[in-house]
Amino acid sequence: MSRFFTVGLITAWYSSNIGVILLNKYLLSNYGFRYPIFLTLCHMMACSLFGYISICWLKIVPLQTIKSKVQLLKISGLGIIFCLSVVTGNVSLKYLPVSFNQAIGATTPFFTAVFAYFITFKKEGWLTYLTLVPVVTGVVIASGGEPSFHLFGFIMCIGATAARALKSVLQGILLSSEGEKLHSMNLLMYMAPVAVAFLLPIVIITERDVIGITIALARDDKKFILYLTFNSALAYFVNLANFLVTKHTSALTLQVLGNAKGAVAVVISILLFRNPVSITGMFGYSITVMGVILYSEAKKRSK
């Protein structure tokens, strides 16, 4: 029963991670709902609601309270960076195929190492830095061979990847003391409302007609609200599944699964959306994935 439970958790983790990416792409590109900031706002609202229910009602993890204004400011800063990573990631999906989006996203270790070096002056072993060469080289090759390359989408995806890495580095610095450390689920519960407050005025200014468009789409297609609601709930479930898989397996297992997730997402997206791919692009992406695996192995050996 324990083995079946673990397999079920891993399946749920894969399904939610890949599902939210594919649904985002479908809504923003194929369906024609071209409002990535509002979509992110829906995600953050769902994370706020479900985060509160999961911790305060269901007691999935113990509730941790914010103990000072300084800690609140730190969490707010992380929340804004987290929000920007999701927004830019969703914007990139409007212009880029999922396959290329995942190839760029695989370069997260590169940005993490760069930010760790310049912000915390943390140095890795030469072998770890060497493994970052194929990570970057693969994306350069994939970019040159991508039939659907879009410069703005590429910049947004790079920004999303860099923001994710920056958040992870800053989180380790800002919430490093024992009194300020927060469980990942508690941190998400506090960051999500900050993101909502940050995004709301931006949506009002830049996507002012989104409410009218959403209502019109819901009238024309009853399934649209179902798509939007399910997509928003899935955005929270991704974080919950990350926590549960780590709890019942290990952080290393999650890392290994994450290395394979991108490749699975690429294959499924190509089958679903029929986006053109080139041999050069797939070759470049394969090099990047191999680089990420080598990087993970080098990090593990250096500890």
C-alpha positions as CSV (number, residue, x, y, z in Angstrom):
1,M,0.0,0.0,0.0
2,S,2.9,2.3,0.8
3,R,4.4,1.7,-2.6
4,F,1.1,2.4,-4.4
5,F,0.6,5.6,-2.3
6,T,4.1,6.8,-3.4
7,V,3.5,6.0,-7.0
8,G,0.1,7.8,-6.8
9,L,1.8,10.9,-5.3
10,I,4.5,10.9,-8.1
11,T,1.8,10.5,-10.7
12,A,-0.1,13.4,-9.2
13,W,3.0,15.5,-9.1
14,Y,3.8,14.8,-12.8
15,S,0.2,15.4,-13.8
16,S,-0.1,18.7,-12.0
17,N,3.2,20.1,-13.0
18,I,2.8,19.2,-16.7
19,G,-0.9,19.9,-16.7
20,V,-0.7,23.5,-15.5
21,I,2.0,24.3,-18.1
22,L,-0.1,22.8,-20.9
23,L,-3.3,24.4,-19.7
24,N,-1.6,27.8,-19.5
25,K,-0.4,27.3,-23.1
26,Y,-3.8,26.3,-24.3
27,L,-5.6,29.2,-22.7
28,L,-3.0,31.9,-23.7
29,S,-2.2,30.7,-27.2
30,N,-4.6,28.1,-28.7
31,Y,-7.8,29.3,-26.9
32,G,-7.0,32.9,-27.5
33,F,-7.3,34.2,-23.9
34,R,-4.4,36.6,-24.2
35,Y,-4.3,37.9,-20.7
36,P,-1.3,36.4,-18.9
37,I,-1.2,38.8,-16.0
38,F,-4.9,38.2,-15.2
39,L,-4.3,34.4,-15.5
40,T,-1.4,34.8,-13.0
41,L,-3.7,36.8,-10.7
42,C,-6.2,33.9,-10.7
43,H,-3.3,31.5,-9.8
44,M,-2.3,33.7,-6.9
45,M,-5.9,34.1,-5.6
46,A,-6.2,30.3,-5.7
47,C,-2.9,29.8,-3.9
48,S,-4.1,32.3,-1.2
49,L,-7.5,30.5,-0.7
50,F,-6.3,26.9,-0.9
51,G,-3.2,27.7,1.1
52,Y,-5.3,29.1,4.0
53,I,-7.7,26.0,3.8
54,S,-4.8,23.5,3.7
55,I,-2.9,25.0,6.7
56,C,-5.6,26.6,8.9
57,W,-8.4,24.0,8.3
58,L,-6.9,20.8,7.1
59,K,-3.7,21.1,9.2
60,I,-1.5,19.7,6.4
61,V,1.4,21.5,8.0
62,P,1.6,23.4,11.3
63,L,0.7,27.1,11.0
64,Q,3.6,29.4,11.4
65,T,3.0,33.1,12.2
66,I,4.9,36.2,11.0
67,K,6.8,37.5,14.0
68,S,8.0,40.9,12.9
69,K,7.6,43.7,10.4
70,V,11.0,43.0,9.1
71,Q,10.1,39.3,8.4
72,L,6.9,40.6,6.7
73,L,8.9,42.9,4.4
74,K,11.3,40.0,3.5
75,I,8.3,37.8,2.7
76,S,6.7,40.6,0.6
77,G,9.9,41.0,-1.4
78,L,10.1,37.3,-2.1
79,G,6.4,37.3,-3.0
80,I,6.9,40.0,-5.6
81,I,9.9,38.1,-7.1
82,F,7.8,34.9,-7.1
83,C,4.9,36.8,-8.7
84,L,7.2,38.2,-11.5
85,S,8.6,34.7,-12.2
86,V,5.1,33.4,-12.8
87,V,3.9,36.4,-14.8
88,T,6.9,36.4,-17.2
89,G,6.6,32.6,-17.5
90,N,3.0,32.9,-18.5
91,V,3.8,35.7,-20.9
92,S,6.5,33.6,-22.6
93,L,3.9,30.8,-23.1
94,K,1.9,33.2,-25.2
95,Y,4.7,33.4,-27.7
96,L,6.8,30.3,-27.4
97,P,5.9,26.6,-27.7
98,V,6.1,24.5,-24.5
99,S,9.0,22.5,-25.8
100,F,11.3,25.6,-26.1
101,N,9.9,27.1,-22.9
102,Q,11.0,24.0,-21.0
103,A,14.4,24.0,-22.7
104,I,15.0,27.5,-21.4
105,G,13.6,26.7,-18.0
106,A,16.1,23.9,-17.6
107,T,18.8,26.6,-17.2
108,T,17.7,27.4,-13.7
109,P,20.8,25.8,-12.1
110,F,23.0,28.3,-14.2
111,F,21.2,31.3,-12.8
112,T,21.1,29.9,-9.3
113,A,24.9,29.4,-9.4
114,V,25.4,33.0,-10.8
115,F,23.2,34.6,-8.2
116,A,24.7,32.6,-5.4
117,Y,28.2,33.7,-6.4
118,F,27.5,37.4,-6.8
119,I,25.0,37.8,-3.9
120,T,26.3,35.4,-1.2
121,F,29.9,34.9,-2.6
122,K,29.3,31.2,-2.4
123,K,31.7,29.3,-4.6
124,E,31.1,25.8,-6.0
125,G,33.8,23.3,-7.1
126,W,35.3,23.6,-10.6
127,L,33.4,20.4,-11.6
128,T,30.1,22.0,-10.7
129,Y,30.8,25.1,-12.8
130,L,32.0,22.9,-15.7
131,T,28.7,21.1,-15.8
132,L,26.9,24.4,-16.4
133,V,28.6,24.7,-19.8
134,P,26.4,22.1,-21.5
135,V,23.3,23.6,-19.7
136,V,23.9,26.9,-21.5
137,T,25.3,25.5,-24.7
138,G,22.3,23.3,-25.2
139,V,19.9,26.3,-25.0
140,V,22.0,28.3,-27.4
141,I,21.9,25.4,-29.9
142,A,18.1,24.9,-29.3
143,S,17.5,28.7,-29.8
144,G,19.2,28.6,-33.2
145,G,17.2,25.6,-34.3
146,E,13.8,26.7,-32.9
147,P,11.3,27.2,-35.8
148,S,8.9,29.2,-33.6
149,F,11.6,31.4,-32.0
150,H,10.2,34.8,-30.7
151,L,12.6,37.3,-29.2
152,F,10.2,38.9,-26.8
153,G,8.9,35.5,-25.6
154,F,12.6,34.3,-25.3
155,I,13.4,37.3,-23.1
156,M,10.3,36.8,-20.9
157,C,11.2,33.1,-20.4
158,I,14.8,34.0,-19.5
159,G,13.4,36.5,-17.0
160,A,11.1,33.9,-15.5
161,T,14.0,31.4,-15.1
162,A,16.2,34.0,-13.6
163,A,13.5,35.2,-11.2
164,R,12.9,31.6,-9.9
165,A,16.6,31.2,-9.3
166,L,16.8,34.7,-7.6
167,K,13.9,33.8,-5.3
168,S,15.5,30.5,-4.2
169,V,18.8,32.3,-3.4
170,L,17.2,35.3,-1.6
171,Q,15.0,32.9,0.4
172,G,18.0,31.2,1.8
173,I,19.5,34.6,2.8
174,L,16.4,36.5,4.0
175,L,14.8,33.6,6.0
176,S,18.0,32.0,7.2
177,S,17.7,32.5,11.0
178,E,15.9,29.8,13.0
179,G,13.2,32.3,14.1
180,E,12.4,33.4,10.5
181,K,12.5,30.1,8.7
182,L,9.1,29.2,7.2
183,H,7.9,25.9,5.8
184,S,7.4,26.1,2.0
185,M,3.6,25.8,2.3
186,N,3.4,28.6,4.9
187,L,5.7,30.8,2.8
188,L,3.4,30.2,-0.2
189,M,0.3,31.1,1.9
190,Y,1.9,34.4,2.9
191,M,3.5,35.2,-0.5
192,A,0.3,34.7,-2.6
193,P,-1.8,37.5,-1.1
194,V,1.2,39.9,-1.6
195,A,1.3,38.8,-5.2
196,V,-2.5,39.4,-5.5
197,A,-2.1,43.0,-4.1
198,F,0.8,43.6,-6.5
199,L,-0.9,42.3,-9.6
200,L,-4.4,43.8,-9.1
201,P,-3.5,47.4,-10.1
202,I,-1.4,46.1,-13.0
203,V,-4.3,44.1,-14.4
204,I,-6.6,47.1,-14.0
205,I,-4.1,49.3,-15.9
206,T,-2.8,47.0,-18.6
207,E,-5.6,44.5,-19.1
208,R,-8.6,46.7,-18.3
209,D,-11.0,44.9,-20.6
210,V,-10.2,41.4,-19.2
211,I,-13.3,41.1,-17.0
212,G,-15.7,41.9,-19.9
213,I,-13.8,39.4,-22.2
214,T,-13.9,36.7,-19.5
215,I,-17.6,37.1,-19.1
216,A,-18.2,37.1,-22.9
217,L,-16.0,33.9,-23.3
218,A,-17.9,32.3,-20.4
219,R,-21.2,33.0,-22.1
220,D,-20.0,31.6,-25.5
221,D,-18.3,28.6,-24.0
222,K,-19.5,27.2,-20.7
223,K,-16.3,25.2,-20.4
224,F,-14.1,28.3,-20.3
225,I,-14.8,29.0,-16.6
226,L,-14.1,25.3,-15.9
227,Y,-10.8,25.6,-17.6
228,L,-9.9,28.8,-15.8
229,T,-11.0,27.5,-12.4
230,F,-9.3,24.1,-12.8
231,N,-6.1,25.8,-14.1
232,S,-6.0,28.1,-11.0
233,A,-6.6,25.3,-8.6
234,L,-3.9,23.2,-10.3
235,A,-1.4,26.1,-9.8
236,Y,-1.7,25.5,-6.1
237,F,-1.8,21.7,-6.3
238,V,1.6,21.8,-8.0
239,N,3.1,23.3,-4.8
240,L,1.2,20.9,-2.6
241,A,2.4,17.9,-4.7
242,N,6.0,19.1,-4.5
243,F,5.8,19.1,-0.7
244,L,4.1,15.7,-0.5
245,V,6.5,14.0,-2.8
246,T,9.5,15.4,-0.9
247,K,7.9,14.4,2.4
248,H,7.2,10.8,1.4
249,T,10.3,10.3,-0.7
250,S,13.2,12.7,-0.6
251,A,14.4,16.0,-2.1
252,L,16.8,14.1,-4.3
253,T,13.9,12.0,-5.7
254,L,12.1,15.2,-6.5
255,Q,15.2,16.6,-8.2
256,V,15.6,13.4,-10.4
257,L,11.9,13.5,-11.3
258,G,12.2,17.2,-12.1
259,N,15.0,16.4,-14.6
260,A,12.8,14.0,-16.4
261,K,9.6,16.2,-16.1
262,G,10.8,18.7,-18.7
263,A,11.4,15.9,-21.3
264,V,8.0,14.4,-20.7
265,A,6.3,17.9,-21.0
266,V,8.1,18.5,-24.3
267,V,6.9,15.2,-25.8
268,I,3.3,15.7,-24.6
269,S,3.2,19.3,-25.8
270,I,4.5,18.3,-29.3
271,L,1.8,15.6,-29.5
272,L,-1.0,17.9,-28.3
273,F,-0.1,21.2,-30.0
274,R,1.7,19.9,-33.1
275,N,4.3,22.7,-32.9
276,P,7.1,22.3,-35.3
277,V,10.4,21.1,-33.9
278,S,13.8,20.7,-35.5
279,I,16.5,18.0,-35.0
280,T,18.9,20.9,-34.0
281,G,16.4,22.1,-31.4
282,M,15.9,18.6,-29.9
283,F,19.7,18.0,-29.9
284,G,20.2,21.3,-28.0
285,Y,17.6,20.5,-25.5
286,S,19.0,17.0,-24.9
287,I,22.4,18.6,-24.2
288,T,20.8,20.9,-21.7
289,V,19.0,18.1,-19.9
290,M,22.3,16.1,-19.7
291,G,24.0,19.2,-18.3
292,V,21.4,19.5,-15.6
293,I,21.7,15.9,-14.6
294,L,25.5,16.2,-14.4
295,Y,25.1,19.4,-12.4
296,S,22.8,17.7,-9.9
297,E,25.3,14.8,-9.6
298,A,28.2,17.2,-9.1
299,K,26.3,19.2,-6.4
300,K,25.5,15.9,-4.6
301,R,29.2,14.8,-4.6
302,S,30.4,18.2,-3.3
303,K,28.3,18.0,-0.2
